[in-house]
Amino acid sequence: RHTRYGTVTGVQTCALPILLIEEDSTDPENHRNLATVYHNLGAMDFALAALQETERLDPTDHRAFRLAGLILNADYANYTEAIGQYRQALEKSPPEEVERAIRTELAQCLIEQRDYTAALEVLELVAEAVPVLVMRSECLWSMGELDQAKQLLARAEADRPDSVRVRLLRARMLLDEGDRQGAITIYEELLAREPHDFQTRYQLALAYQAAGDNDAYERELARYRQSEVKRSALFDMYREAMQRPADFEIRDRLATLCEELGQRELAETWRKAAQIGRAHV
């Protein structure tokens, strides 16, 4: 059927929210519910359009701004717009637990943009769980506050020594300080767990290059490029899936490809989207 967001075919999951919108297009809750359905189906373009309408009708709803920020951040890597959505969500006085989550997601976007001062300011009001300690440590390290950064990372290591985020930052510190073999050891340990973690693979290649081992550098770079081909295919399939909310098979294929790339959480998201869609056809 055709909606104000586009044409959706064969997804009965959307039927009730769409009917409610047709009955009362001024109720922001109807648009937000539809956005949630689209998000669960992996139809992010449709979800964002519905969220924009929700925000227009109810500028006080922190949930719409937070979900828009999450989509722009996680699905589009559009950190600039995600930051704007997250900041607006914080202005709506969300509950304390939700505010902490929003601040953590916002800080990560700011780190991606290398705005470390702003990220630290955002994290000031967030309890120091391991991910927050690592983010603060990364910011301070990047700003040249090396001793403080090491202290925070040591606290995170004491609590979660096997955390991937902890280990990656430790490897970066070792590499920056000239301990190339120490960094290589960590990267290899992490890749033994997740062989298709292309970002870590690339860092390992650079570490080998810094150590002067050109053969290992070329080997790891070739493996990185193999993962990059799959990552490119994932992106293309992902864009196709967002335009085809009723195509459950493509969501199954996305789940399989995500598993091949070691992205288990994302694979589960796509598999769940396919299951939800089939259950309502």
Steps between C-alpha positions, in 0.01 A plus 500: 500500500606860452565710807635847557837331559501296179354179364494199729388165361406183686591598856197453721714601799459859380126476452379612843735801538419610144125466560530700821686773313229505234240541776698766687811636330545761775581247776881482531479164679360339185800620298745394770348151512531473124863613521565224753347241266711622208810496720433140604462408133829666410325762283700793636406758235133445580573508874679834475216651299247389762722635780526838329121520502495393866747774591297759310178405676656459847831684542514387866526124431856395586435149364463616141818708509697220668389235247578735211845557649556127538405432136716782366788383718489121469348457154624800305818604685365855461649623823431868445125456468496231770664744742228755430226245567663377821546855630134576435403179680695614807319832496168315547587387856500123446497262799837462670576154363410605146706818536809294587452288188452806281810665642708187436381475138552873448853485643593220259383713206710791626803272531446386141522866403808549722320756715653362818433802722129490422491122555654539845247768590213272396639212709542705818152400620528132404594230752845353437416162353774333294388640160491851649843461657637389163342793317634747752842339483498515120410870508773585748760295311409677177532836678847417632392442862688172507527431872131559564409287200713210627345520845148478362586213268665313788175528695306363203752216459468406866124460455483353146846385386357311198284785374561560129479877546751485785740285301478717189582815691788325678638394161475855374689630804773239457536584132516875568773436757705291259417153634401364160527133595278553803235661279533223239447234767175662613368547147575137416325382816191702411499378141521141619160567657355707214690426175286739293537804724628708209586805710723300732647319198598835351659611827698175509625565146614849601671361810696254285592783264624707793705200616660473156349159421384570144404139422265488797371847411409389147343178628276676750416776254383236250280343768365842587409560135319165485288608793453840337344334193249326723442823690424679174255226406344534845450874451339453156269229630418713802393796287285267290336355811412844635310572179324161508339455845302195384800306368575254778740288297743787459493543878594135541789549256608809691503300823719234339743757360520677836590170664774445241637841594487421870222749571283270709278763661420655163435154357251432777329834431448416133387144575250632752373753244435216254321295766282791608402571142413140417296464819266777386450407134 
